[in-house]
């Protein structure tokens, strides 16, 4: 985000998002990182996308709000734009 805007704007946007009443932020553990390092290549996803995917699976989440079309590669994920 900071690549496309100022640092201050990025912080404001992130603070606004994290203050949403119905937002749950799931933790990322070392187990996720290790699994993503292996799985990213098999899924042809980036590392961060793979961590998101693993976290989604662990928490029975099937939808993601994203402009990232790489999530369209995953048959069990519905990408919402």
C-alpha positions in Angstrom: 0.0 0.0 0.0 2.8 2.4 0.9 4.2 2.1 -2.6 1.0 3.7 -4.0 0.4 6.4 -1.3 2.0 8.2 1.5 3.0 6.5 4.7 0.5 8.6 6.7 -2.4 7.7 4.3 -1.5 4.0 4.5 -1.5 4.2 8.4 -4.9 5.9 8.3 -6.4 3.3 6.0 -5.1 0.4 8.0 -6.3 2.0 11.3 -9.8 2.4 9.7 -9.9 -1.2 8.5 -8.7 -2.6 11.8 -11.4 -0.7 13.7 -14.2 -2.3 11.8 -16.7 -3.8 14.2 -17.1 -7.2 12.4 -13.5 -7.7 11.4 -11.6 -10.6 12.8 -7.8 -10.6 12.4 -6.4 -14.1 12.6 -2.9 -14.7 13.8 -0.2 -16.1 11.6 2.1 -18.5 13.3 5.4 -20.1 12.5 3.5 -23.2 11.4 1.7 -21.1 8.7 5.0 -19.6 7.5 6.7 -23.1 7.2 3.7 -24.5 5.4 3.4 -21.5 3.1 7.1 -21.8 2.1 6.4 -25.3 0.9 2.9 -24.9 -0.5 3.3 -21.5 -2.4 5.2 -23.2 -5.2 2.7 -26.0 -5.6 -0.2 -23.5 -5.7 1.7 -21.0 -7.9 0.8 -18.3 -5.4 2.9 -15.7 -3.7 4.0 -16.3 -0.2 1.6 -13.8 1.4 -1.3 -15.1 -0.6 -0.5 -18.6 0.5 -0.4 -17.6 4.1 -3.8 -15.9 3.6 -5.1 -19.1 2.0 -3.8 -21.4 4.8 -5.4 -19.1 7.4 -8.7 -19.1 5.5 -8.7 -22.9 5.4 -7.9 -23.2 9.1 -10.8 -20.9 9.9 -13.3 -22.3 7.4 -13.3 -19.0 5.4 -14.3 -19.4 1.8 -14.6 -15.8 0.7 -12.0 -13.0 0.4 -12.3 -9.4 -0.5 -9.4 -8.7 -2.9 -8.4 -7.3 -6.2 -5.7 -10.0 -6.4 -6.7 -12.4 -9.2 -4.3 -15.1 -8.0 -7.1 -16.1 -5.5 -9.1 -17.1 -8.6 -6.7 -20.1 -9.0 -8.2 -21.6 -5.8 -11.4 -23.6 -6.5 -12.5 -23.4 -2.9 -12.1 -19.6 -2.6 -14.6 -17.0 -3.8 -12.9 -13.7 -4.5 -15.1 -10.7 -4.0 -14.1 -7.3 -5.5 
